[in-house]
Structure formats: C-alpha cells, structure tokens
Amino acid sequence: MGNIFQFKQFSVNQEHCAMRINTDGVLLGAFAEHIQADSILDIGTGTGVIALMLAQKYPKAKIWAVEIDKQASQRALENFQASPFQDRLSIVHSDIFHWKAETEFDLIVSNPPFYINSLHNPDQRKKVAKHTDVEFFKGLFHFAGTKLSALGKLQIVVPMELLDFMVTEAKENQLFLDQQINMQSFVDSEPFRCILSFQKQEIKPERQTFVIYQERSQYSDAYKQILKPYFLAF
C-alpha cells in the first residue's frame, strides 16, 4: 500500500505514521454510530482516518482527535486540512489523560493499542501505537465515564480475549455493554476482534457476527456494503 489512501470524499496520507490504515480502524469508523452525534472524540487518531469517516457520516458534528505521537498528529492535521470537513475537525497533540477536555461527547471512539502482556515492540513509536498496559484501559473507561454525555456511547475495537476485561472495567465506571460485533475472517473462522459499544444505561446487549471475507482474497458482501460509502473499490 502506498502512502496515500484515497477514499470517496477524502484522502489520507500515511507517511511517517507508526500505525497505518488497517481493517480494525476502518470497520470501527464504519460501524460507529449514535442517534445524534453532535460532539465526537477519536482517541489515538493516528492518520485521522476514523475521525474523517465520522466527519463524512455526521455532517453537523464537531470532532476532536487526540494523538500522543507528534509526527502522527501533524500528519492527521494535514489530512484534516486537505479534507472538505476541515472546519469541523480539530487535532489535539496530547496524552488523552493529560488533556483537559472542556466538553462532553456524544460519541467516543478508539482503535487502541491492545497487546497487554505481550512482547513490546523495540521501535518506540510503534510500541506506543500498538502496545499498552492495563492502566491505559482503566484510564480510558474512567475518562469516558466522566466525559460522555447522558446518552453518549464509547465504541472501541479490541481482540476477543480482552472482552471480559473490557466489560468488567466498564462496569467499574458505570458503563455497560449495549452492542458487541464479533469480527471473523471467514464464515467458519473463530472471531479475532470485537467492536464493543458501551453506554451509561444498562440494557441487554445486542450481539452480531461480521464476516470479512467470502473466500480468500474476496471480500464479503457485508464488508463491501458497510464500506461502500467510503471505499472507491466498492
């Protein structure tokens, strides 16, 4: 993949970004939703792709994108400025836990680093982008618990093995699972990621399965349909 990823309504330059556009991110951007998302926060925006997808989806929303990596935050800023949504997008170069957010958010999304207890990457920037410790998720749920609006939602994508931990940590901050989308490569594959949605109201969660490939090297109809508003190929 080259440095420029062209979408239908915007383009993303990925040069010098530790985390490039990936399946997890674009599916989170496509699935993320709220009945009235006026204020949106993307935590760990990287290239800015999820924030840009949500700016396209919600034409009246104001979107903040936080990124700790200086080079990535600069690249995201350039991608925002080159988009038709630049007036509604703001980049914040900061650690999310040090940022003093002055608003509540209707929707918070994150494609976070998630390799808890795994071997850390020797490249420091990729280590920050792809690896984390339990404390990150504890902080994420605490932040969301205090900064979500009354009907707000936190939506994140994580490996299946972190599901129980996420649900437990969310409850510690009075956030409850309302939707779980299990992602699997093929119909007969085990799920490897899940998109989780949390809110302040406790309800019976909706669960569904999403299959990415119809067969090897051929995307499923569901994958094409959900990314059709964004991907030129569909």
C-alpha positions as CSV (number, residue, x, y, z in Angstrom):
1,M,0.0,0.0,0.0
2,G,1.3,3.5,-0.9
3,N,1.4,6.4,1.4
4,I,-1.8,8.0,0.0
5,F,-5.1,6.1,0.6
6,Q,-7.8,7.7,-1.5
7,F,-11.4,7.5,-0.2
8,K,-14.5,8.7,-2.0
9,Q,-14.7,12.0,-0.2
10,F,-11.2,12.5,1.3
11,S,-7.7,11.1,1.1
12,V,-5.3,10.0,3.9
13,N,-1.5,10.5,3.7
14,Q,0.0,7.8,5.9
15,E,3.7,8.8,5.5
16,H,5.7,8.7,8.7
17,C,2.8,7.2,10.7
18,A,3.6,4.4,13.1
19,M,0.1,3.0,12.6
20,R,-1.2,2.9,9.1
21,I,-4.8,2.4,7.9
22,N,-6.0,-1.1,8.8
23,T,-9.1,-3.2,8.8
24,D,-9.8,-2.6,12.5
25,G,-9.9,1.1,12.1
26,V,-12.0,1.4,9.0
27,L,-14.6,-1.1,10.3
28,L,-14.8,0.9,13.6
29,G,-15.3,4.0,11.6
30,A,-18.0,2.4,9.5
31,F,-19.8,0.8,12.4
32,A,-19.6,3.6,14.9
33,E,-22.9,5.3,15.3
34,H,-25.0,7.5,17.6
35,I,-28.6,8.7,17.1
36,Q,-27.4,12.3,17.5
37,A,-23.7,12.7,17.4
38,D,-23.1,16.5,17.7
39,S,-19.7,16.1,19.5
40,I,-17.3,13.2,18.8
41,L,-13.9,12.3,20.2
42,D,-11.4,10.0,18.5
43,I,-8.7,8.8,20.9
44,G,-5.4,7.8,19.3
45,T,-6.4,9.1,15.9
46,G,-3.2,8.1,14.1
47,T,-3.6,9.2,10.5
48,G,-7.0,10.6,11.3
49,V,-8.9,8.1,9.2
50,I,-11.7,7.3,11.7
51,A,-12.3,11.0,12.5
52,L,-12.6,11.7,8.8
53,M,-15.0,8.8,8.3
54,L,-17.2,10.1,11.1
55,A,-17.0,13.7,9.8
56,Q,-18.4,12.3,6.5
57,K,-21.1,10.3,8.3
58,Y,-22.2,13.1,10.6
59,P,-22.1,16.3,8.6
60,K,-23.1,18.5,11.5
61,A,-20.8,17.0,14.1
62,K,-17.8,18.7,15.7
63,I,-14.9,16.2,16.0
64,W,-11.9,16.2,18.2
65,A,-9.0,13.8,17.5
66,V,-6.3,13.2,20.1
67,E,-2.9,11.8,19.3
68,I,0.1,11.4,21.5
69,D,2.7,10.9,18.7
70,K,3.9,14.2,17.3
71,Q,4.5,13.1,13.7
72,A,1.2,11.3,13.5
73,S,-0.7,14.3,15.0
74,Q,1.0,16.6,12.4
75,R,0.0,14.1,9.6
76,A,-3.6,13.9,10.9
77,L,-3.7,17.7,10.9
78,E,-2.6,17.9,7.3
79,N,-5.2,15.2,6.3
80,F,-7.9,17.2,8.1
81,Q,-6.9,20.4,6.4
82,A,-7.0,18.7,3.0
83,S,-10.5,17.4,3.5
84,P,-13.8,19.0,2.9
85,F,-14.6,18.7,6.6
86,Q,-11.7,20.8,7.9
87,D,-13.9,23.3,9.7
88,R,-15.3,20.6,12.0
89,L,-12.1,18.7,12.8
90,S,-9.6,19.6,15.5
91,I,-6.4,17.8,16.3
92,V,-5.0,17.7,19.8
93,H,-1.4,16.6,20.3
94,S,-1.6,15.2,23.8
95,D,-1.8,12.2,26.0
96,I,-5.5,11.8,26.4
97,F,-5.2,11.6,30.2
98,H,-3.4,14.9,30.3
99,W,-5.9,16.7,28.0
100,K,-8.4,18.9,29.8
101,A,-11.5,18.4,27.6
102,E,-13.9,21.2,28.1
103,T,-17.0,19.5,26.6
104,E,-18.9,16.3,26.9
105,F,-19.1,13.9,24.0
106,D,-22.0,12.1,22.4
107,L,-19.6,9.5,20.9
108,I,-16.1,8.5,21.8
109,V,-14.2,6.1,19.6
110,S,-10.9,4.4,19.8
111,N,-8.8,1.8,17.9
112,P,-6.5,1.4,20.8
113,P,-3.2,-0.3,21.5
114,F,-4.1,-3.6,22.9
115,Y,-1.3,-6.1,23.2
116,I,-1.5,-6.4,27.0
117,N,1.3,-8.5,28.5
118,S,2.8,-9.3,25.0
119,L,6.4,-8.7,23.9
120,H,6.9,-5.0,23.4
121,N,8.0,-3.7,20.1
122,P,11.6,-2.4,20.0
123,D,10.6,0.5,17.8
124,Q,9.5,3.0,20.4
125,R,6.9,4.8,18.3
126,K,5.3,1.5,17.2
127,K,5.4,0.4,20.8
128,V,3.4,3.4,21.8
129,A,1.0,2.9,18.9
130,K,0.5,-0.9,19.3
131,H,1.2,-1.9,22.9
132,T,-0.3,-0.8,26.2
133,D,-0.8,-1.9,29.7
134,V,-3.9,-2.5,31.8
135,E,-3.7,1.1,33.1
136,F,-4.5,2.5,29.6
137,F,-7.9,0.8,29.5
138,K,-8.6,1.7,33.1
139,G,-7.9,5.3,32.3
140,L,-9.9,5.1,29.1
141,F,-13.1,3.9,30.8
142,H,-12.6,6.4,33.6
143,F,-12.3,9.2,31.0
144,A,-15.4,8.0,29.1
145,G,-17.4,7.7,32.3
146,T,-16.8,11.3,33.1
147,K,-16.8,12.8,29.6
148,L,-19.7,11.0,27.9
149,S,-23.0,12.9,27.6
150,A,-26.0,11.3,29.3
151,L,-26.9,9.3,26.2
152,G,-23.3,9.1,24.9
153,K,-21.5,6.0,23.7
154,L,-18.0,4.7,23.9
155,Q,-17.1,2.4,20.9
156,I,-13.8,0.5,20.7
157,V,-12.3,-2.4,18.8
158,V,-10.2,-4.9,20.7
159,P,-9.1,-8.6,20.4
160,M,-11.7,-11.2,21.6
161,E,-9.5,-12.2,24.5
162,L,-10.0,-8.8,26.1
163,L,-13.8,-8.9,26.0
164,D,-14.4,-9.9,29.6
165,F,-11.8,-7.5,30.9
166,M,-13.4,-4.6,29.0
167,V,-16.9,-5.4,30.3
168,T,-15.6,-5.6,33.9
169,E,-13.6,-2.3,33.6
170,A,-16.6,-0.5,32.0
171,K,-18.9,-1.5,34.8
172,E,-16.4,-0.1,37.3
173,N,-17.1,3.2,35.7
174,Q,-20.8,2.8,35.4
175,L,-20.6,2.0,31.7
176,F,-22.5,-1.0,30.3
177,L,-22.1,-3.1,27.1
178,D,-25.0,-2.4,24.7
179,Q,-23.6,-3.9,21.5
180,Q,-20.9,-6.4,20.5
181,I,-19.9,-7.1,16.9
182,N,-17.7,-10.1,16.6
183,M,-15.4,-9.9,13.6
184,Q,-14.1,-13.0,11.9
185,S,-12.2,-13.6,8.7
186,F,-14.4,-16.3,7.2
187,V,-17.7,-17.9,8.0
188,D,-16.0,-20.9,9.6
189,S,-13.3,-18.9,11.4
190,E,-13.2,-18.0,15.1
191,P,-13.8,-14.3,15.9
192,F,-10.5,-12.4,16.4
193,R,-11.7,-8.9,17.1
194,C,-14.8,-7.3,18.5
195,I,-16.3,-3.9,18.3
196,L,-17.8,-3.0,21.6
197,S,-20.2,-0.2,22.4
198,F,-20.8,1.0,26.0
199,Q,-23.3,3.4,27.4
200,K,-24.5,4.7,30.8
201,Q,-27.8,2.9,30.7
202,E,-27.8,-0.9,31.4
203,I,-29.7,-2.9,28.8
204,K,-29.5,-6.4,27.3
205,P,-26.6,-6.1,24.8
206,E,-27.2,-6.8,21.1
207,R,-24.7,-9.3,19.6
208,Q,-23.9,-10.0,16.0
209,T,-21.2,-11.6,13.8
210,F,-19.5,-9.8,10.9
211,V,-17.6,-11.8,8.3
212,I,-14.8,-10.0,6.3
213,Y,-14.0,-12.5,3.5
214,Q,-16.4,-14.5,1.3
215,E,-13.3,-16.5,0.3
216,R,-9.6,-15.9,0.3
217,S,-8.8,-12.5,-1.3
218,Q,-12.5,-11.8,-1.9
219,Y,-14.4,-9.5,0.5
220,S,-17.9,-10.5,1.7
221,D,-21.0,-8.6,0.6
222,A,-21.4,-7.3,4.1
223,Y,-17.8,-5.9,4.1
224,K,-18.4,-4.2,0.8
225,Q,-21.8,-2.8,1.8
226,I,-20.6,-1.2,5.1
227,L,-17.5,0.4,3.5
228,K,-19.3,1.4,0.2
229,P,-19.8,5.0,1.4
230,Y,-16.1,5.3,1.8
231,F,-14.0,3.0,-0.4
232,L,-13.6,3.7,-4.1
233,A,-13.3,0.0,-4.8
234,F,-16.9,-0.6,-3.7
